[in-house]
Amino acid sequence: MQRSPFGVAVSEPRLAEAASAALDRSGTAVDSCVAAFLMGAALWPSVALGAATVLTAGPGVGARCFEGPFLQPGKGAPRPRGFRDGDEIPSAATVGVSSAVVALYAAHAHDSTLPLRELASPAVKVASSQGFKGRASLLRAIGAGGPLALREAGFVRELLDVAGRAVGGCVTEDDLRDAAAVVTPPDSHPRVLRSPRVDRQEARAALESFVVCACDSRGAIAVLHVTHDPNGMDVPTHDVKAPRVAVPVRRGVPRVTPGVCLGGPAPVALVADDSGVVWCGAAFDSSTDVRLEGLGVDREAGITMEQVLRDLLAQGSYGRGACAVIRPSAAGGTVRTLRLQGTA
């Protein structure tokens, strides 16, 4: 457990420096989450085309949920004939569409003090130093234009080369152009704010995840959850991997509607007191849905968030671990951060 004037807790230690540096430069909690995501995209080829959720609230910051899920491909194209039982399904047919960068861009527009280009700069340097010139170029373009980088003709052409209809996939230019974030107020349960429940199709791939919880000097809190497919399809020129999360079209079976969200809701939450003031942000390092109602503790009841998280993790169905940031209960206090390991 660590104490500081503002704080960040990250499930993946290699992202901690980028997340903390944004706060050190007077960035917002959202800036910290964006910096961590971009550094993750520098370190792992599948993160840039992953799925991401940001949940934020605090003094002067409206409570908002920014979701960038995986999406079923196929927009603007006729239904394929579909695969029959026993057919070999090409990997291209399982590639889905990412809207993570769109969600991060929308969250950054909602509450930031640092330019996106500045937040991307450390990630660009890391990708370049590791020899991933294509990935560095993509991250530089994201820093300059956010989701426009993933709609640039060269990137679109290469992604269609590995996942378009010509090679047995369903990804279209319309999918990439129309990929959008879902921006909503969070669902509110007793003392718990979380991402809204919407109809989703289960993702096919075995996904990995990481989480970030940040509290800035104003007391605003943001939590980030990212899932990505480490075994995705290579997009070689840009040194990234496309997620194998889509549901292939089968002959005689209604296809999953293009644009439908794939994968479960992000296991992130903000915890408020009885007056509605958010005092904690928590996230579980899990790629599957978990129950978050147990986080709704009364801050004055003597039960600590650390106790609650440890009890939940001990159940074995809450992923690899959990992170949390806790605002001080009095002015001038220090932010507490938690990073706990699970038993899974």
Secondary structure, 3 states (H helix, E strand, C coil): CEEECCEEEECCHHHHHHHHHHHHCCCCHHHHHHHHHHHHHHHCCCCCCCEEEEEEEECCEEEEEEEECEECCCCCCCCCCCECCCCCCCHHHHCCEECHHHHHHHHHHHCCCCCHHHHHHHHHHHHHHCCCHHHHHHHHHHHHHHHHHHHCHHHHHHHHHHHCHHHCCCCCHHHHHHCCCEEECCEEECCEEECCCCCCECCCCCCEEEEEEEECCCCCEEEEEEEECCCCEEEHHHCEEECCCCCCCECCCCCCCCCCEECCCCCEEEEECCCCCEEEEEEECCCCCCCCHHHCCCHHHCCCHHHHHHHHHHCCCCCCEEEEEECCCCCCCCEEEEEEECCC
